Every structure is written in C-alpha cells, then in structure tokens.
Amino acid sequence: MAHNSVKVLIVDDSAIVRKILSAELRRHRGIEIVGTAPDPYVARNKIVALNPDVLTLDVEMPRMDGITFLRTLMKHHPMPVIVLSSLTPEGGRTAIEALEAGAVEVMCKPGGAYTVGDVCTALVEKIKAASQARIPGRGMGIADLGLETPLDSPPPPPSAPAKPPKRPSVVETSNKIFAIGASTGGVQALARILSSLPANAPGTLVVQHMPAHFTTSLAKRLDGECSVQVKEAENGDHVVTGRVLIAPGGLHMLLGRSGSSYYVILKDGPPVCRQKPSVEVLFNSVAKYAGANAAGAILTGMGDDGARGLLNMRQAGAHTLAQDEQSCVVFGMPKEAIACGAAEDVVPLDKIADRLIRFIKADARVPVA
C-alpha cells in the first residue's frame, strides 16, 4: 500500500455493511482500510492501535450511539469523521447533530436510490477531502484519547434553545439578493454567517451539498438560531426580505424573475459539477436575473462547484466573496473560485456576514439595522 494512502477505519454495527464498504473502498487507489469495528468500544481500541486518518461512523449502534461517541472522540482525539446516516427525517436530524458534534461530512447509507456503487464512489472523494480537513485540536496525540476515559459517560446537557426572534411584520420583495454556496464544513460556516444577518436582510439563497431530508433538518435547525427566517425552498417560493431559502437535497435551485419580483425554481436533472443541488446552477441563474443587485459567497468545500458561476456573477456586476483558506475546513471550492478570478475579495469566515451587510448598506432603498 502506498505511503500516501488515506488510512480508514470503518465503524458500523452491521457486519454486512462493514464487509461491503471494506470491499468496495479497497478497490480505489489511495484508500487503505486499516480495520473495522462493530461498536464505539472496539473502535476506541483500534483508533489507538491503528491511528487511522479518517473514520467512517454509523450513528445507530448498540452499547453507545454514534453521536455520543463522536462527541467524546472530538474531545479527546479530534480527527476527520464521516458519518453515514439513513435517508429518513430522523436520519436527517441525526446528521445535523453529527455535524454540530464535529463530523466533517454526512452521507446516506446505501439503499433505495443510493446504490452501493454510487455511495462508495462519493465516499472515496469525501474520505480524501476529509483527510486534508482542518480539525481544531487535530494531532493532539493518540494517548489523549484515553482508554481510562469512560466513553459511556453522558454528554453535557444541551443549552436551552434561544427563543426565535420576531419576524418582520411586513414581507417585502427583495431588491438585493445574497447567494451562498457551500459543501464540506459548510453547515458550521452557514450557521456563523446566517446567525449574523439582521432580521431585515435581503432574500438569501443557499446551496449546501446534502441529500434530501438532511436539508430539511438543516433549515429547521438554522431557523431556530437566526434572526432571519430559514426554510427549505419550495418551487415558486418568493425571494423576500428576511428569508433564507435552502435548496432541497436532490434538486437544483434556480432564481427566476417576474417584473420586479424574484422567485425560485426547483428542477430535477443530471448533477452539475457532480452535485445536485449545484452551486453552479444557482450562481448562473443569479448572474442572469439579478446581476449587480446580487452578492455571492462561496464557502468551504471540496471540488470546483460554483467557481465558474461566481465568475459569471462577478462579470454581471455582482459583488463576489470567497472564504479564505485559514477558516475553511476544506479549501477546494473557494480555491478554484479565486484561481479563475471569480472572487472580488477573499474574506475570513467571521467577516463574511459583515461584508455582505456592507454591500447592501450602500443601497439606501434597503435599510439595514
């Protein structure tokens, strides 16, 4: 096995899943399966013994659930973790919990429309990207995982959710539009940006690479954390002040225009830049119908989805931003956007919301608190 191969440990309570994933992933160059584990206790010992680069983790396991294990792992031995979850509403909620607990990516398990081959092909790409991810505290040392630390200790109780802020009583059509694209690491980045926007921010369109149900749960979670309203987009939804529309997993989202009003169009079709929803599709439509009335931001993620679309937005007069390398989990999509000249500015994550707000403050027709 080549020295530069990514060492992977598969954690899943199903022997069949462990066998299938191991066999499929071994077929790909650059991936080394160093071991498998049926539960977090066995996984803990194998992490110490084998020092894998990336962990794939089931979230529904006996003896200890995957989320509890993930929280403990990220506390004592931070490392890249890709969570495999079922394609159900409950699986979507769990997936968002996993990302908040420190996972770099969530994926659907094989089943239904997601075949073993499709899942494993995508998983290989995500494993390679995850191996390069920026993980706070990564490299603390294997001993810090601590065999004496009881993994079955309960996680700290979650803090009480803040009461959702009041929505604007009058819904106004957006004059300005924000368009944001993200992939690996994007859930945390979106939470930082959207929670910093004022309640009367312009209508905002978001593509986050995620399967169906996962985006539903993401929108609900963000809605409770933000002053703006956040919802999963429905076909024909109007783009209005104080609302964020997130593209549903498995469908492309485009901007449309009727007179002075904007709305969204959801459509099926082949993946673009290997993604559905695709940032490229959204950005191209924003360039066409919003032009200089738009601002776009491309965030952390692997690949090049959205780079050319952001360039089209810039050429149409839009203000364009790329997240900087230091604050990205994976510096792929922003890097490609910067390389092709699409980004007018390169900005740290904690400054992106401020830059978007500054853009709209220049327009007196859209007062911002």
C-alpha positions in Angstrom: 0.0 0.0 0.0 1.4 3.4 -1.0 2.6 5.6 1.8 0.4 8.4 0.8 -2.8 6.4 1.0 -5.5 7.5 3.4 -5.9 5.1 6.3 -9.6 4.4 7.0 -11.3 2.8 10.0 -15.0 1.7 9.3 -17.3 1.7 12.4 -20.7 0.1 11.8 -22.7 -2.4 13.8 -23.7 -4.3 10.6 -21.2 -7.0 9.6 -22.7 -6.8 6.1 -22.2 -3.1 5.8 -18.6 -3.4 7.1 -17.9 -6.1 4.6 -19.4 -4.3 1.6 -17.8 -0.9 2.4 -14.4 -2.5 3.0 -14.5 -4.5 -0.3 -15.7 -1.5 -2.3 -13.3 1.0 -0.9 -10.3 -1.3 -1.2 -10.8 -1.1 -5.0 -9.9 2.5 -5.1 -6.4 3.8 -5.3 -5.3 5.9 -2.4 -7.6 4.3 0.2 -6.3 1.8 2.8 -8.8 0.1 5.0 -6.8 -0.5 8.2 -9.7 -2.1 10.1 -13.3 -2.2 11.0 -15.2 -2.1 14.3 -18.8 -3.1 15.3 -19.2 -0.5 18.1 -17.5 2.5 19.7 -15.7 0.4 22.3 -13.9 -1.7 19.7 -13.4 1.4 17.6 -11.7 3.2 20.5 -9.1 0.5 20.8 -8.5 0.3 17.1 -8.0 4.1 16.8 -5.3 3.8 19.4 -3.7 0.8 17.8 -4.0 1.7 14.1 -4.0 5.5 14.1 -6.4 5.9 11.1 -6.5 9.2 9.1 -10.3 9.1 8.7 -13.2 7.4 10.4 -16.5 6.4 8.9 -19.1 6.2 11.6 -22.6 4.7 11.8 -24.8 6.7 14.2 -27.2 3.9 15.2 -25.2 1.3 17.1 -25.6 -0.9 20.3 -23.9 -0.1 23.6 -23.4 3.5 22.6 -24.9 5.7 19.9 -22.6 7.3 17.3 -23.3 10.9 18.4 -22.2 10.3 22.0 -19.0 8.5 20.7 -18.4 11.3 18.3 -18.6 14.0 21.0 -16.1 12.0 23.1 -13.8 11.4 20.3 -13.6 15.0 19.2 -12.9 16.0 22.8 -10.0 13.6 23.4 -8.7 12.8 19.9 -10.0 15.2 17.2 -9.9 13.6 13.8 -11.8 13.7 10.5 -15.1 11.7 10.8 -17.6 11.0 8.0 -21.0 10.0 9.4 -23.2 7.5 7.5 -26.9 8.0 8.2 -30.2 6.7 7.0 -32.2 8.7 4.5 -35.1 9.4 6.7 -36.4 12.5 8.6 -34.9 11.1 11.8 -31.6 10.4 10.0 -31.6 14.0 8.8 -31.9 15.3 12.3 -29.2 13.0 13.5 -26.9 14.1 10.6 -27.2 17.7 11.7 -26.4 16.7 15.3 -23.3 14.9 14.0 -22.0 17.9 12.1 -22.5 20.1 15.2 -20.6 17.5 17.2 -17.6 17.7 14.9 -18.1 15.4 11.9 -16.7 16.9 8.7 -19.3 15.3 6.4 -22.5 13.3 6.5 -23.7 10.8 3.8 -26.6 8.5 3.2 -26.1 4.8 3.7 -26.6 2.6 0.6 -30.3 1.8 0.0 -33.2 3.0 -2.1 -32.0 5.4 -4.8 -28.5 5.3 -3.4 -26.7 2.2 -4.6 -23.6 0.8 -3.1 -21.5 1.8 -6.1 -22.8 5.4 -6.0 -22.3 5.8 -2.3 -18.8 4.3 -2.3 -17.7 6.4 -5.3 -18.8 9.6 -3.5 -17.4 8.3 -0.2 -13.9 7.9 -1.7 -13.9 11.5 -2.7 -15.1 12.6 0.7 -12.5 10.5 2.5 -9.7 12.0 0.5 -11.0 15.5 1.2 -11.6 14.7 4.9 -8.0 13.6 5.3 -6.9 17.1 4.4 -9.6 18.9 6.5 -8.7 21.4 9.2 -9.8 19.9 12.5 -9.3 22.0 15.6 -7.0 20.2 18.0 -6.0 17.6 15.4 -2.7 15.9 16.2 -3.1 16.0 20.0 -1.6 12.5 20.2 -3.1 9.1 20.4 -2.7 8.8 24.1 -5.1 11.7 24.6 -8.0 9.5 23.5 -7.5 7.9 26.9 -8.5 4.3 27.4 -9.3 5.1 31.0 -11.8 7.7 29.9 -15.3 6.1 30.2 -16.9 6.5 26.8 -20.3 5.8 28.2 -20.3 9.0 30.3 -23.3 11.1 29.3 -22.7 14.1 27.1 -23.2 17.5 28.7 -26.9 18.6 28.6 -27.6 20.9 25.6 -28.2 24.5 26.4 -31.7 25.7 26.2 -32.5 27.0 22.7 -32.9 30.7 22.4 -36.4 32.0 21.7 -36.8 32.7 18.0 -36.7 36.4 17.3 -39.7 38.2 15.9 -40.1 38.2 12.2 -40.7 41.4 10.3 -44.5 42.0 10.2 -44.4 43.2 6.6 -43.0 41.0 3.9 -41.2 43.0 1.3 -39.8 41.9 -2.1 -36.1 41.8 -2.1 -34.3 44.4 -4.2 -30.9 42.9 -3.3 -30.1 39.1 -3.2 -27.5 37.1 -1.4 -26.4 33.8 -3.0 -24.2 31.4 -1.0 -22.7 28.0 -1.9 -21.0 25.5 0.5 -20.0 21.9 0.8 -17.8 20.1 3.4 -17.7 22.2 6.5 -20.5 24.4 5.2 -23.1 23.7 7.9 -21.0 25.3 10.6 -20.0 28.1 8.2 -23.6 28.8 7.3 -24.6 29.0 10.9 -21.9 31.6 11.6 -23.0 33.7 8.6 -26.8 33.5 8.7 -27.0 34.0 12.5 -25.1 37.3 12.0 -27.6 38.7 9.4 -30.2 41.1 10.6 -33.9 40.2 10.5 -34.5 42.5 7.5 -31.6 41.2 5.4 -32.2 40.7 1.7 -33.6 37.5 0.5 -30.8 34.8 0.6 -30.4 31.7 -1.5 -28.3 28.8 -0.2 -27.0 25.6 -1.8 -25.4 23.3 0.7 -24.3 19.9 -0.7 -26.6 17.5 1.2 -29.1 14.7 0.5 -32.9 15.1 0.9 -34.2 15.2 4.4 -30.8 16.4 5.6 -31.5 19.8 4.1 -35.0 19.8 5.7 -33.4 19.3 9.1 -30.7 21.8 8.4 -33.2 24.5 7.6 -35.2 23.8 10.7 -32.1 23.9 12.9 -30.9 27.2 11.4 -34.3 28.8 11.6 -34.2 28.5 15.4 -30.8 30.1 15.6 -31.2 33.1 13.2 -33.0 36.4 13.1 -33.9 35.8 9.5 -36.4 33.1 8.6 -34.7 30.0 7.2 -36.7 27.4 5.3 -36.2 24.6 2.8 -37.2 26.1 -0.6 -40.4 25.0 -2.3 -40.9 25.6 -6.0 -42.2 29.1 -6.6 -41.2 30.5 -3.2 -40.7 34.2 -3.5 -37.4 35.7 -2.5 -38.3 38.2 0.1 -36.7 40.4 2.8 -35.8 38.5 5.9 -36.0 35.0 4.4 -33.3 32.4 3.6 -34.2 29.6 1.2 -32.1 26.4 1.2 -32.1 24.2 -1.9 -33.6 20.8 -1.1 -31.2 17.8 -1.4 -31.6 16.1 -4.8 -32.9 19.1 -6.7 -31.3 22.1 -8.4 -32.5 25.6 -7.3 -32.5 28.5 -9.8 -33.5 32.1 -9.4 -36.4 33.4 -11.6 -37.8 36.8 -12.1 -41.2 38.2 -12.9 -41.2 42.0 -13.2 -39.5 43.3 -10.0 -40.2 40.1 -8.1 -37.8 37.2 -7.6 -38.8 33.6 -7.0 -37.1 30.2 -7.0 -37.5 27.3 -9.4 -36.7 23.8 -8.3 -35.9 21.2 -11.0 -34.6 17.7 -11.4 -31.9 16.9 -13.9 -28.4 15.5 -14.0 -25.8 16.6 -11.5 -23.7 19.6 -12.4 -20.1 19.6 -11.2 -21.1 16.2 -9.8 -23.6 17.8 -7.5 -27.3 18.1 -7.1 -28.2 20.7 -5.9 -25.3 22.5 -7.6 -23.9 25.9 -6.6 -23.0 26.4 -10.3 -26.7 26.2 -11.3 -27.8 28.7 -8.7 -25.0 31.2 -9.3 -25.5 31.2 -13.1 -29.2 32.0 -12.6 -28.4 34.8 -10.1 -26.0 36.2 -12.6 -28.7 36.2 -15.3 -31.6 37.6 -13.4 -30.1 39.7 -10.5 -26.8 40.9 -11.9 -25.5 43.8 -10.0 -28.3 43.5 -7.4 -26.6 40.4 -6.0 -23.8 39.4 -3.8 -22.4 35.9 -3.8 -20.2 34.0 -1.4 -18.5 30.6 -2.0 -17.6 28.8 1.2 -15.6 25.8 2.4 -15.9 22.6 0.3 -14.1 20.2 -2.0 -14.2 20.3 -5.8 -15.0 23.2 -8.1 -18.8 23.6 -7.9 -19.7 27.2 -8.2 -16.4 28.7 -9.3 -17.4 29.5 -12.9 -20.9 30.5 -11.7 -19.4 33.0 -9.3 -17.2 34.4 -12.1 -20.4 34.9 -14.2 -21.9 36.7 -11.2 -18.9 39.0 -11.0 -18.9 39.7 -14.7 -22.6 40.6 -14.4 -21.7 43.2 -11.8 -22.3 41.3 -8.6 -20.1 41.6 -5.5 -18.4 38.3 -5.0 -16.6 36.8 -2.0 -14.6 33.6 -1.3 -13.9 32.2 2.1 -10.2 32.3 2.9 -8.0 29.2 3.3 -7.3 29.6 7.0 -11.0 29.5 8.0 -12.0 26.7 5.6 -12.4 23.1 6.6 -11.6 22.1 3.0 -10.1 24.8 0.8 -11.4 23.4 -2.6 -14.3 25.4 -3.9 -13.0 28.8 -2.8 -9.6 28.0 -4.1 -11.0 27.2 -7.6 -13.1 30.4 -7.5 -10.0 32.5 -6.6 -7.9 30.8 -9.3 -10.3 31.7 -12.1 -10.7 35.3 -10.9 -14.3 34.9 -9.7 -13.7 36.3 -6.2 -13.6 40.1 -5.8 -12.5 39.6 -2.2 -11.1 36.8 -0.1 -12.5 37.0 3.4 -12.3 35.1 6.7 -15.4 33.3 7.7 -16.2 35.6 10.6 -16.1 38.7 8.3 -18.3 37.4 5.5 -21.7 38.4 7.0 -20.3 41.9 7.7 -19.1 42.2 4.1 -22.5 41.2 2.8 -24.2 43.7 5.0 -21.8 46.5 4.0 -22.8 45.7 0.4 -26.5 46.3 0.9 -26.0 49.3 3.2 -24.7 51.1 0.2 -28.2 51.0 -1.2 -30.4 53.5 0.6 -33.5 51.7 -0.6 -32.7 48.7 1.6 -32.3 50.0 5.2 -30.5 47.5 7.4 -30.5 47.6 11.2 
